Amino acid sequence: MGSNMRNSQWVLRCYAEREAPGVWVAMCLDFDLAAQGETLDEARNHLDAMINDYVEDAFTGEDRDHAASLLNRRAPWRYWLRFYWLSLGVRLRLGSGLSRLPFRESLQLALAK
């Protein structure tokens, strides 16, 4: 990394839910992205790859002139309510165990000074 670069870290709010046997959906609320997998880990890995591609494309792709709006695209409020409801349930040890999981995804960025 060059001397004109600095590291920054975003913490993105996400959650995953099992919608059916063998079907997990993971959502990133900060970018309004969703990914699916057969397991929780697979859905999270797909979402992680999607987030990285999305951010890289926003900074270096054809739409880089619109990066500010792309990186501020949020999920609709009902998904945020779901995330905070699940987070509260985890804190209070309520809910249905491993079928729903709020989580935060860290994204390491190298930004120009």
Summary of the structure (lengths in Angstrom):
residues: 113
radius of gyration: 15.6
end to end distance: 12.2
largest distance: 49.3
contacts: 299
relative contact order: 0.26
helix: 41%
strand: 35%
